[in-house]
């Protein structure tokens, strides 16, 4: 893509990328920078620390000209980024570098460019004669299960902000995305009885029973793959599941008394995540009963525990809803189908806010070594959010159209 003009918000993108907000670390240095910028322009942000006090969500409202703070549009972004451990980068991932019309650095694409554009345009938002408020919502720990997103939607509700429309600025190449699958991360812990491997009847092998569970999960995946239900709008048109982490045993000559399995499933709207979880609980309960039956007199030492580590609801917004119509009117590209990756959009939509995903960059560059965003994508985002401010400043158009 040939760059036509440098992004006016480039310095803000660079500033945010330089702050290492890998999910395992604090996001407070970035939150404090944003909060100071908001206060400098007369906006008092609300900060919501997590239980550790090391991370925080931020919610800020640019009120309408008449002082109204409820309604309007919320711009949503997450502050954390994925690790760079083990990746081979051409340049320092936290030193933004421009090469061939692209800005390289961790978080350039996913998703600090969107947030940076909003911060760059803050003075214009404050000066505008807004008919409806604009809200900025920045969360923590999106990359490890949308943990901050689950809280921030409640915090927005508790503040009485009631936005009508939400734009989640994840990378979509500035194309409207109206639907994505749910994300569900589960951990199953098998506790058996250890024994010397020459005396296997005296033990209950946690690994072997975990293997049976894994086989059941693969059977579910195969059934979805061949029998559906299907949604052809997705590149992978069915619900998927896979076991991606297994840990167990202490030695080759010891019956394993512990095995931990992590699996993920991503469901289309036709499959209810709660029903899938209950099916997996039933499998776990059956295996637990069989494990206990091996040595009945020690059954109380044996267990299978299933824990839901994270659940992110899917998104299935109307292609003719107010969020989509607004985004298209502001210059976003038409939808091209549904996406398999997840975002916080489903969390916003569950609270009744009509929500889409639309932001600069291509998801193919997210999480990769030499992550980048095209400079022209940042310019397109500037034009999009600038058009939003103009739209909300107009006196004739109806808010949300």
C-alpha positions in Angstrom: 0.0 0.0 0.0 1.4 3.4 -1.0 1.4 5.9 1.8 -0.2 9.2 0.9 0.3 11.1 4.1 2.0 10.5 7.5 -0.4 9.8 10.4 -1.0 12.9 12.5 -1.3 10.5 15.5 2.1 8.8 14.9 3.7 10.2 18.0 0.9 8.9 20.2 1.2 5.4 18.6 4.9 5.4 19.3 4.5 6.6 22.8 2.1 3.8 23.7 4.1 1.1 22.0 7.2 2.2 24.0 5.4 1.3 27.2 5.8 -2.5 27.7 2.3 -3.7 28.8 2.8 -7.4 28.3 -0.1 -9.1 30.1 2.0 -10.6 32.9 3.1 -7.1 33.8 1.4 -3.9 35.0 -0.5 -1.7 32.6 -0.5 1.2 35.1 2.3 3.2 33.4 0.2 3.4 30.2 -3.0 4.1 32.2 -1.3 7.0 34.0 -0.1 8.5 30.7 -3.7 8.4 29.3 -5.2 9.7 32.5 -2.8 12.7 32.6 -3.7 13.5 29.0 -7.4 13.4 29.8 -7.0 15.6 32.8 -5.0 18.1 30.8 -8.1 18.5 28.6 -10.6 18.8 31.5 -11.7 15.2 31.4 -11.7 13.3 34.8 -11.2 9.6 34.1 -12.5 6.9 36.3 -9.8 4.3 37.2 -10.8 0.8 38.4 -7.9 -1.2 39.8 -7.9 -5.0 39.8 -7.6 -7.0 43.0 -3.8 -6.9 42.8 -3.7 -3.2 42.4 -1.1 -3.7 39.6 -3.6 -3.2 36.8 -6.6 -1.0 36.1 -9.4 -0.3 33.7 -10.0 3.3 32.6 -13.3 4.8 31.6 -13.6 8.5 30.5 -16.5 10.5 29.1 -16.4 13.5 26.9 -19.9 14.9 27.6 -22.3 16.3 25.1 -22.5 20.1 24.8 -25.6 20.1 27.1 -23.7 18.2 29.7 -25.3 14.8 29.0 -23.1 11.9 29.9 -25.3 9.0 29.0 -25.9 7.5 25.6 -23.6 8.1 22.6 -20.7 6.0 21.4 -18.0 4.1 23.4 -14.6 3.5 21.8 -13.1 0.4 23.3 -9.5 -0.8 23.4 -7.3 -3.1 25.5 -4.0 -1.9 26.9 -2.1 -5.2 27.2 0.0 -7.0 24.6 1.2 -10.6 24.2 4.8 -11.6 25.1 7.7 -11.4 22.7 9.6 -14.3 24.4 11.3 -16.5 21.9 10.4 -14.5 18.9 13.0 -13.3 16.4 12.5 -9.6 15.8 14.3 -7.5 13.3 14.2 -4.5 15.6 13.5 -3.9 19.3 9.7 -4.7 19.7 9.3 -1.8 22.1 11.1 0.7 20.0 8.7 1.7 17.2 10.4 1.6 13.9 9.2 2.7 10.4 10.1 0.6 7.4 8.5 0.7 4.0 5.3 2.5 5.1 4.9 0.2 8.1 5.2 0.9 11.8 6.8 -2.1 13.5 6.5 -2.9 17.3 4.6 -5.0 19.7 1.1 -3.6 19.9 1.2 -1.5 16.8 -1.5 -3.6 15.3 -3.0 -5.2 18.3 -4.2 -2.7 19.3 -2.5 0.5 20.4 -2.9 2.4 17.1 -6.6 2.6 17.6 -6.2 4.0 21.2 -3.5 6.4 20.1 -5.7 7.9 17.4 -8.5 8.5 19.9 -6.0 10.2 22.3 -4.7 12.3 19.4 -8.2 13.4 18.6 -9.1 14.1 22.2 -8.7 17.9 21.9 -11.0 17.9 18.9 -13.6 15.8 20.8 -13.5 18.3 23.8 -13.8 21.3 21.5 -16.7 19.8 19.5 -20.3 20.8 20.0 -21.3 17.2 20.6 -25.0 16.2 20.6 -24.2 12.9 22.3 -21.2 11.9 24.5 -18.1 10.0 23.5 -16.7 7.4 25.9 -13.2 5.9 26.0 -12.9 2.4 27.6 -9.5 0.9 28.1 -9.2 -2.5 29.7 -6.5 -4.8 31.1 -5.8 -8.5 30.4 -7.7 -8.9 27.2 -5.0 -11.2 25.9 -5.4 -13.7 28.7 -9.2 -14.1 28.5 -10.8 -10.7 28.3 -10.6 -10.4 32.1 -10.7 -6.7 32.3 -13.5 -6.6 29.7 -15.8 -8.6 31.9 -15.4 -5.9 34.6 -15.4 -2.8 32.4 -18.8 -3.4 30.9 -20.2 -3.6 34.5 -18.3 -0.5 35.5 -19.7 1.4 32.5 -23.2 0.3 33.5 -22.6 1.3 37.2 -21.6 4.8 36.0 -24.9 5.1 34.2 -23.3 5.8 30.9 -25.6 3.6 28.8 -23.8 3.9 25.4 -26.0 3.1 22.4 -23.1 2.0 20.2 -19.7 0.5 20.8 -16.7 0.3 18.4 -14.0 -2.1 19.5 -10.9 -1.1 17.7 -9.2 -4.5 17.2 -7.4 -4.8 13.8 -9.9 -5.4 11.0 -8.2 -3.4 8.2 -10.9 -0.8 9.0 -13.6 -3.2 7.9 -16.8 -3.7 9.9 -16.9 -7.0 11.7 -20.3 -7.9 13.2 -19.7 -11.5 14.4 -17.1 -13.7 16.0 -17.0 -17.0 17.9 -17.0 -17.4 21.7 -13.8 -18.3 23.5 -13.9 -20.8 26.3 -10.8 -22.0 28.2 -11.2 -25.0 30.6 -8.8 -26.9 32.8 -9.4 -30.4 34.0 -7.4 -31.8 36.9 -7.2 -35.6 37.3 -6.1 -36.8 40.8 -5.3 -40.5 41.1 -3.2 -42.7 43.4 0.5 -43.0 43.0 2.2 -46.4 43.0 5.3 -48.2 41.9 4.9 -49.1 38.2 5.5 -52.8 39.1 2.4 -52.6 41.3 -0.1 -50.9 39.0 -3.2 -52.4 40.6 -2.3 -50.4 43.7 -2.5 -47.1 41.8 -5.0 -45.1 39.8 -3.3 -43.6 36.8 -4.3 -40.0 36.3 -2.6 -39.7 32.9 -4.4 -42.7 31.4 -7.8 -41.4 32.4 -6.9 -37.9 31.2 -6.0 -39.5 27.9 -9.6 -41.0 27.7 -10.9 -37.5 28.4 -8.8 -36.1 25.6 -10.1 -38.8 23.2 -13.7 -37.7 24.1 -12.8 -34.0 23.3 -11.4 -35.1 20.0 -14.6 -36.9 19.3 -16.6 -33.8 19.9 -14.3 -31.9 17.6 -14.7 -34.5 14.9 -18.5 -34.5 15.3 -18.7 -30.7 14.8 -16.3 -30.9 11.8 -18.4 -33.5 10.0 -21.9 -32.9 11.3 -22.1 -29.2 12.2 -24.0 -27.2 12.9 -22.4 -24.9 10.3 -22.3 -21.2 9.7 -20.7 -20.6 6.2 -19.9 -17.0 7.0 -17.0 -18.2 9.1 -13.7 -19.3 7.5 -13.9 -22.3 9.8 -17.7 -22.8 9.7 -18.3 -24.9 12.8 -17.5 -24.9 16.5 -14.0 -26.1 17.2 -12.2 -27.6 20.2 -8.7 -28.8 21.0 -6.6 -29.9 23.9 -3.5 -27.7 23.9 -1.7 -28.3 27.3 -1.1 -31.5 29.2 1.1 -31.9 32.3 1.4 -35.0 34.5 3.5 -37.6 36.1 6.8 -37.5 38.0 8.8 -40.5 36.7 8.8 -43.3 34.2 8.5 -45.9 36.9 5.7 -44.3 38.9 1.9 -44.5 38.3 0.9 -40.9 37.8 -1.3 -39.5 40.5 -1.9 -36.2 38.8 -2.6 -34.9 35.3 -3.8 -31.5 34.2 -5.4 -30.9 30.8 -6.2 -27.5 29.3 -8.6 -27.3 26.4 -10.3 -24.5 24.4 -13.5 -24.4 22.4 -14.7 -21.7 20.2 -18.4 -21.9 19.4 -20.7 -20.5 16.7 -24.0 -19.0 17.7 -25.9 -22.3 17.1 -23.9 -24.1 19.8 -24.6 -22.9 23.4 -21.3 -22.7 25.3 -23.0 -23.6 28.6 -24.3 -26.8 27.1 -20.8 -27.7 25.8 -19.4 -27.1 29.3 -22.0 -29.3 30.8 -21.3 -32.1 28.3 -17.6 -31.9 29.3 -18.6 -32.0 33.0 -20.6 -35.1 32.3 -17.6 -36.8 30.7 -15.4 -35.7 33.7 -17.9 -37.1 36.2 -18.2 -40.4 34.4 -14.4 -40.8 34.4 -14.2 -39.8 38.0 -16.6 -42.6 38.9 -14.6 -45.1 37.0 -11.4 -44.0 38.6 -13.0 -44.3 42.1 -14.2 -47.8 41.3 -10.7 -49.1 40.7 -9.8 -48.9 44.4 -13.1 -48.4 46.2 -11.6 -48.3 49.7 -9.5 -45.2 48.6 -12.2 -43.6 46.5 -12.1 -40.4 48.5 -8.5 -39.7 47.3 -9.5 -39.7 43.7 -11.1 -36.8 41.8 -11.7 -35.1 38.5 -12.2 -31.3 38.8 -13.2 -29.2 35.8 -12.7 -25.5 36.1 -13.7 -22.8 33.6 -10.7 -20.4 33.4 -12.1 -17.9 31.0 -15.2 -17.4 28.9 -15.6 -14.7 26.3 -19.1 -14.5 24.7 -19.4 -14.5 20.9 -20.6 -11.5 18.9 -23.5 -11.7 16.6 -24.6 -8.1 15.8 -27.0 -7.2 13.1 -25.6 -6.3 9.8 -28.3 -3.5 9.7 -27.9 -2.4 13.3 -27.1 1.1 14.4 -23.4 0.4 15.0 -22.9 -1.1 11.5 -24.9 1.7 9.8 -22.9 4.3 11.7 -19.5 2.8 10.9 -20.4 2.5 7.2 -21.6 6.1 7.1 -18.2 7.1 8.6 -16.3 5.4 5.8 -15.5 1.9 7.2 -15.4 -0.9 4.7 -18.3 -3.3 4.2 -18.3 -6.6 6.2 -16.9 -9.6 4.4 -18.0 -12.3 6.8 -17.5 -13.4 10.4 -14.1 -13.9 12.1 -12.8 -16.8 14.2 -10.8 -14.7 16.7 -12.4 -13.3 19.8 -12.7 -9.8 21.2 -14.3 -7.9 24.1 -17.1 -7.0 21.7 -19.3 -9.8 22.8 -19.1 -8.6 26.4 -20.3 -5.2 25.4 -23.1 -6.6 23.2 -24.3 -8.8 26.1 -25.1 -5.6 28.1 -27.4 -4.4 25.3 -24.9 -2.1 23.5 -25.0 -2.5 19.7 -21.4 -3.4 19.0 -19.0 -3.9 16.1 -15.3 -4.5 15.7 -13.5 -2.0 13.5 -9.9 -0.9 13.7 -6.6 -0.3 11.9 -4.3 -3.2 11.0 -4.6 -6.8 9.8 -5.2 -9.5 12.4 -2.6 -11.6 10.5 0.2 -9.4 11.9 -1.1 -9.5 15.5 1.0 -11.6 18.0 3.7 -12.2 15.4 7.4 -11.3 15.4 7.9 -8.0 13.6 4.2 -7.1 14.3 3.3 -4.0 12.3 0.6 -1.7 11.1 0.5 0.0 7.8 0.8 3.8 8.2 -2.1 4.3 5.8 -4.3 2.2 8.1 -3.6 4.6 10.9 -4.5 7.5 8.6 -7.7 5.6 7.7 -8.5 5.3 11.4 -7.9 9.0 11.9 -10.4 9.8 9.1 -12.9 7.3 10.6 -12.8 8.7 14.1 -12.6 12.3 12.8 -15.8 11.6 10.8 -17.4 10.3 14.0 -16.7 13.5 15.8 -18.1 15.5 12.9 -21.1 13.3 12.8 -21.8 13.8 16.5 -21.2 17.5 16.0 -23.8 17.9 13.2 -27.1 19.4 14.1 -29.2 17.6 11.5 -28.2 14.0 11.5 -29.7 11.6 14.1 -27.3 10.1 16.6 -26.5 6.5 16.0 -27.3 6.6 12.3 
